[in-house]
């Protein structure tokens, strides 16, 4: 199937660099991104919630940054079976 996308040159070259890092063609990288967008469990590294979780932010901080509810963020994190990030000094 043919799928065409028009993107600015800067975006294309960034995608080309990323694809090269993974020994892929840009078209293969784009296909992976489409799969990730259609299945939230396919590639968590593309999920902004997971990226922020990996950076150490709490659910509440992620929710504020992404304009989502705490519950939405917590459920997405739990879907990947990830523990909650806690701030130093807080013990449940």
C-alpha positions as CSV (number, residue, x, y, z in Angstrom):
1,X,0.0,0.0,0.0
2,X,1.3,3.4,-0.8
3,X,1.1,6.1,1.8
4,X,2.4,9.7,1.2
5,X,3.2,12.3,3.8
6,X,4.5,15.8,3.2
7,X,6.8,17.0,6.0
8,X,9.2,19.9,6.3
9,X,12.8,19.1,5.3
10,X,14.0,19.5,8.9
11,X,11.5,16.9,10.1
12,X,12.5,14.5,7.3
13,X,16.2,14.7,8.1
14,X,15.6,14.2,11.8
15,X,13.5,11.1,10.9
16,X,16.3,9.9,8.6
17,X,18.8,10.2,11.4
18,X,16.6,8.3,13.8
19,X,15.9,5.6,11.2
20,X,19.7,5.3,10.5
21,X,20.3,4.8,14.2
22,X,18.0,1.7,14.1
23,X,19.3,0.5,10.7
24,X,16.0,1.3,9.0
25,X,14.6,3.2,6.1
26,X,12.5,6.3,6.8
27,X,9.5,4.4,5.4
28,X,10.1,1.6,7.9
29,X,10.3,4.1,10.8
30,X,7.1,5.8,9.6
31,X,5.4,2.4,9.5
32,X,6.5,1.7,13.1
33,X,5.1,5.1,14.2
34,X,1.8,4.3,12.6
35,X,1.7,1.0,14.4
36,X,2.6,2.7,17.7
37,X,-0.2,5.3,17.2
38,X,-2.8,2.6,16.5
39,X,-1.8,0.4,19.5
40,X,-0.8,2.2,22.7
41,X,0.9,-0.9,24.0
42,X,3.1,-1.5,20.8
43,X,6.0,0.9,21.5
44,X,5.9,2.7,24.8
45,X,9.1,4.7,24.0
46,X,6.9,6.8,21.7
47,X,4.4,7.5,24.5
48,X,5.0,10.9,26.1
49,X,3.7,9.7,29.4
50,X,6.3,6.9,29.5
51,X,9.1,9.2,28.4
52,X,8.2,11.6,31.3
53,X,7.9,8.6,33.7
54,X,11.4,7.5,32.7
55,X,12.6,11.0,33.4
56,X,11.4,10.6,37.0
57,X,8.2,12.7,37.0
58,X,5.3,11.8,39.2
59,X,1.8,11.1,37.7
60,X,0.6,14.4,38.9
61,X,3.5,16.3,37.3
62,X,3.0,14.4,34.0
63,X,-0.7,15.1,34.1
64,X,-0.1,18.8,34.5
65,X,2.5,18.9,31.7
66,X,0.3,17.0,29.3
67,X,-3.0,18.6,30.3
68,X,-4.4,15.2,31.4
69,X,-6.0,13.9,34.5
70,X,-3.9,12.1,37.2
71,X,-6.2,9.1,36.7
72,X,-5.5,9.0,32.9
73,X,-1.7,9.1,33.5
74,X,-1.8,6.5,36.3
75,X,-3.9,4.1,34.2
76,X,-1.5,4.5,31.2
77,X,1.5,3.9,33.4
78,X,-0.2,0.9,35.0
79,X,-1.0,-0.5,31.5
80,X,2.7,-0.9,31.1
81,X,3.0,-2.4,34.6
82,X,5.3,0.5,35.8
83,X,5.6,1.6,39.4
84,X,4.7,5.1,40.4
85,X,7.5,7.6,40.7
86,X,7.6,9.2,44.2
87,X,9.3,12.3,45.4
88,X,12.0,12.0,48.0
89,X,10.7,11.9,51.5
90,X,7.3,10.6,50.6
91,X,6.5,7.1,52.0
92,X,3.1,5.6,51.3
